[in-house]
């Protein structure tokens, strides 16, 4: 890859990184000079100032292993250069190469798209590259502050969707879990409660150090299955539901197709209390109105 325009905006290394992220199996090599061909079966990308009266511009030229020009584009050259504009321009160049190889080079008997210009369009008129949507299967465990006899641990399984560019993005997850059966006793009987948490979470995804910081908001529903056995009454089973909302913060580390995510949340819920069995049975099992939840999830991306 040669020349990067005046003031090195964008830098050749930034363009190379943007292309490698989209086309890891396509060799785009650095040319020794403007006339030197790319290696056999390789591609060479040149970035050089273009003579455009009244408007600074950057010319992008893609050549094949025989030195034949496959693609030429003229892009507005931001002046004065700003880091954000240079990064966006590098992504735009990578998107142009990606689209050419996907839509033109693979088409039967396709002619090279030479000489197309976007000089008259506003900066980044090619559009900011759309980040891919990553879909992952996720499982984890968490501890939740309990209420009365309700156990605080739960396990969950679900799916996570994330659409994140280099600096920022967003995502959502849907999980269903199960908590250990809790038991409460009183002087004339006992009751058991099983909690099944269902949670829909939404979050922002922000680049932070080696991973991504994910503040979010979760909407949940705890399905409560209760079996009560009183010595002076017929055993009864009943179902209840406890809606909840959580404010959460998480941090995700990714390695290849795998990731791990630690999270903490503060929640507000509609509480449940066992009632109606007489004596001192009220509240033998129950759920809290407010709680905190701390957990770890891990998973893998399959798209």
N, C-alpha and C positions, 0 to 999 in steps of 0.2 A: 504494500500500500504506500503510495508516494504522495508528497505534498499535502498540506492540510489547510491551505488558504492563508490569508493574512492573519497575523496574530494567533495562528494555530487554533482556530475555532471552526469546527471541532478538532480536538486532538486525534491523531491517527490511532492512538491506543484506545481512545473511547469508541471510535467507529469499529475497530477490530473486535472489541469486547461486545458491542451491541450486535454485530453480525454473528459472532461465535455463539451468543445466547440463543439466536434464532435458527442458525444453520450450523450446528456443531460438526456435521459430516461433510460440509462443503469447504474445500480448501480455497480460501481467498488469501493470496500471498502478497508480500511487499515487493514492489518492483524496484529494481536498481536505478532505473531511469525512465523517463517518459516514453522512450521508444523500446525498452526491453520487454520482450514477451514474458508471459507468465509461464511457469513450468508446465510441462505436458500434462494435460487433463486437469490443469488448475485454472484458477481465475485470478485476475489482478485488478485491484480497484485503485483508481487515481483520484485524488482530490486536488483541485488547482483553481486559482482565481480565474474567472471568466471575464472577458471584456464586454461589459454591458453598460452603455452610455447612461449616466445618471444614477444607476443603481448598482451598488456592490453586489456581486453574485459569486457563487461557488459552483464549479462544474464538477460533476461526478461522472467518471468514465469507467465502465466495466469491460474488460477485455478477456478473451479466451487464451488458451495455451499457444495459439498460433499468432497472437497479436491482433486478431480481428476485434474491432469494436462491436460489442453486443448491445450496450446500453449507454446512453448519454443523457444526463439531466442537468439542468441549471436551477439552482436553488438560491433564494435570497440569503445573502451573507449578513448576519446581524451586526450592526455597528451602532454604538460600541458593543463589543462582545460581553455577554453576561453568562455566568456559569450555567444558569438554568436554560438559556437559549442554546448554548453550545451542546448541552446534554440532549436537549430535544432534537437538535439538528442531527446529532449522531444517531439517535433512534430512528429519525425519519429516513436517513440514508440506508440504515439496515433494513427498514421496512420496504424501501424501494427495491433493493436487491432481492429480498425475500419474495416479494410479489412477482418480480420478473421471473425468477427461477420456478415459482409455482405455477404462474398463469401463462407465461410466454414460452419459456424454454421447454416445458413438458408438453406443449400443444403440438399435434402433428403438423409438420411442414410450416412451423411458425417462423415468421420473418423477424429479424432483430428489430427491436424498438429503438431506433437511433434518432437522436435529435429532438426528442420531446422536451419542451421547456415548461417550467412552472414559474418563470421569472415574473410574470405579471400578477401572480397570486400573492396574498399576504403570507407572512412568515409562518411556516409549519402548515401550509395549506394542504399538504399531503395528508394531514391529520396525525394526531398523536397515535403511535402504534397501540392497538388494542391489546391489553395484557391477556394471556390465556386464562381460562377458568380451570383451576385445579380442583379435582374431586377426590376426596379421601375417605377411606373407611377408618373410623376412630373408635377406640375403646378406652375406658379409664375407670378410676375409682376416686371417691371423694369422702371427706368427713364433713358432716353437717351438724352444727350445734343442735342438740336434741331438746325435746319437750317432754317432761314427765318420763314415761317408760320408753319412749321412742328411741330406738338405736340410731346412732349418728352416721353410720357408714352406708355407702351405696356404691354400686357398680353400674356402668352404663355402656351402651353400644349405639353407634349412630353413623351419620354421614356428615361430612364437612365440605363446603364449597367455598373457594377463595378466589377472588379476582384481584390480583395485586401486581402493580407495576413496581419499578425499582424502589421508589420512595414511599408510595402510599397505595392503599387499596381498601377492599372491604370483603367481608365474607359472612357466611351464615352456617349454622349447624342445627341438626335435628337429632336428638338422642332420646332413648328410652332406657330406663334402668330398673333396678330392684334393690330394696334395702332388706336387711335381715329382719326376721319376724320379731316383734317386740311383745313382751307379755307384762300385763299389769294385774295385780291382785288386790282384793279387798276382803273384808271379814266374811262375806258370804258368797264369794265367787271369784272369777278371774276372766280376763279378756286378752285376746291376742290381736295385734294389728300388723298388717303388711302394707308397706308403702311402695308404690310404683311411680317414680318420677318421670314425667315427659317434659322435655325442655326444647324450646325453639330459641336459638341465640343468634344475635346479629352483632357484628363488631367491625371496627376499623382495623386496618393492618398498616402499621407504620414501621419503616426501617429503623432499627435501633441496635447498634453494635453488630454482633454476629447473627442476630435473629430479628424477630419482629414483635413489636409491642402491640397488643390487641385490646383496647378498651371497648366495652360492649354493653348491651342491654339484653337480658334474657326474659322471656315469658314462659312460665311453666305451669304445669298442672300435676299435683300429687293425687293419684288414685289411691284411696285408702280402703282396704278390705279388713273388716272387723268381725271377729267371732267372739261372742260374749256367752259365758256360762255362769249363771247364778243358781245357787242351790234352791231358791224358792221361786224360780221362773223357768220357762221353757228356753233352751238354748236358742240364740238367734244370731243370724249373720246379716251383715248389712254393708253397703258400699257408700262411700262418701268421696267428695272431691274437694281439694284445697288449692285454688288458684294462687299463683305467686308471681312476683316480678323481682328481678335482680339487677343490680349494677355490678359489673364485673371488670376485672383487669387480668390480662394473661400475657405470657411471654412464650413465643414459639421458636424452637430451634429445628432447622431442617438439614438433613444430610441425604442427598439423592432423593429417593422416593419415600423416605421415612422421615418422621418428625416426632418431636415430643413437645408437650405444652403444659406448663404449670399455670394454675388459675386460682384466683380468690374472688369471692362474690359476697355481697351483703344483700339479703332478701327481706321482702315484706310479703306475708302470706295471710290468707284467711284461715284462722286456726280451727282445729277440730278438738272436741272434748267428748268423751264417752259420757252419756247421760241416760236417765230414764230407767235405771235398774234398781233404784232405791238404795237405802242405807248409805254407806260411804263409797259407793261405786263411781260417783261422778269424778271424772278426771283421772281415772285409773290408767288410761292411756290417752295420749293426745299429741298434737303437733303445735309448734310455737307460732306466734304471730310474727316475730322477727328472728332472724338467724344469720349465721355466716356459714359459708361453704368454702372449703379449701381442697383442691384436688389436682391430680396429674392425669393427662391423657397422652396416648401414643397412637400412631396410626401409619398408614401408608397411602400414597397417592396411586390411583390406577388410571388417572387421566390428567 
